[in-house]
Amino acid sequence: MPVGTLANIKTVTPQHLEATGAEMVLANTYHLHLQPGEDIVAQAGGLHRFMAWSGPILTDSGGFQVFSLSEIRTITDEGVTFRSPRDGQMIHLTPERSIQIQNQLGADVIMAFDECPPYPAEKSAIAAATERTYDWLKRCIVAHERSDQALFGIVQGGVHLDLRREAAAALSSLDLPGYAIGGVSVGEPPELIEKIVQATTPLLPFNKPRYLMGVGTYREMAQAIAAGVDLFDCVIPTRLARHGSALVSGERWNLKNARFRRDFTPLDANCPCYTCQNFTRAYLCHLLHAHELLAYTLLSIHNIAELIQFTQRIRAAILDDRFTTEFAQWLGPQD
């Protein structure tokens, strides 16, 4: 799921996005609450009309963003109080308020409000956050008022597999429409993320969507899919584009490099995306050196399309029983 924090995928129009093969996007509850506000989005007819995207949308709960503001927030069992980084206003966000905001935004999938502890942290603090996340989930379920929105719960537990097992069991007993694995990609080394995902995913209901939050590299996705994960979101494709980088056949290329100045071949001759079908490496290199904004659009289109095609190839390989052999380079130990 490409990330559209403020109801847009940075530098990419909905038409461009649809052409990449993307089927679902993510928007950010916290940021949309601050700007423009859920009331305005609701008056516009909801997120789909507001951002002109007809496909499914998922909104996160705002929990990760709130808890990353460690210097300007206070946590209690009731909720979180924090100072808005925009205007300094004090905001009190509870599980009920998070769900109310997401109900107004109108996404297809909404996330329960959770406490996302940092890495590293004391096990006692992570255990308390995991228990609070479960208590908040039950409050989210009561507060949820729209039957046309699927509410997903989030498994926390840090790097402690016993806490992950307990959390997965507790959430699974609630029979939700889907489940997410949260609290990864918050500073842990890759081998720990892999360990958490491989241990946690099989504990969640196999007949419900399983969503790994904030992960989107080739290796991370392939290994998580092998464990049973279905959904991912990550800012990687558009963030790399804004730094002049392209994802090509599993590699990361810096298009500002002088070797591309006279390279008049497509970025990837095997890629069907708009960028690769119409523009050369030399042109992209030129745009980047000229600081032309079109460069970021064209690279974003390609990077999103590349990761979508990667997951499409995995899906086809799974159906043909070729996954473990065809994607062995991503499933084995990292060099």
C-alpha angles and dihedrals in degrees: 000000000000111000118245100178097179097030094282136082100236113262092350128105121220089249091055090046095052090051091058090064094250110152103180136028136196128229129188121247095196096052095042090051089056094042127050093347129238092261091064092046090050091049089052089058099265133296095302093060094034094058097027094238116139097186127085120296130200122200121199119222098247090245097120093049093047094049092047087063090076096158097053107038141078123207126207133159087264095058143277130305117199141162115249110245088213103057107355093250116151111243126192112205120188131172088259093050092048091053092045090053092048091047088056094046088055103215120165094235122033129186130229116246108259140174111244109199118206127245121278105030137144114274091236091057092048091048091052091048091049092051091046090050090056093048090049091049091058089051090048090054091053092046095048109106107172121083091193091066123075113221115212124198123219126228112218129175105127115229093329109108094197090058090046091052092050092047093047091051093048094048094044090056089063092064097222125180090251145350136226134202107223135175096058126114089037095118105304120134114257094252091059092049089052091049092050094048095046092049098042106040098065089053092064123082108281093212094058128072112270114206127195108204124222099001127119118142120120094251096043093050096045093049093045092049088052087056092050106267117150107181136044138175127193140157092218100106097052096034092054089048091056088055093051097256131133131199109229124172094331095316133104114230126194103218091196088071115118092234089074097053094094098024105119096179124106118272087248117002090202096052118097095201123124092252097052093043094054113023140054133227089247091056092049090048090051093050092051094050089047090050090235113167092221088074091067092048094050094046092046091052091052097043093050091046091049094055093043090052090048091057091043090055090050091051091051091047092052091052090050094043091244100113103103094045101039094046098036092123090064098039098053129075116300115253 
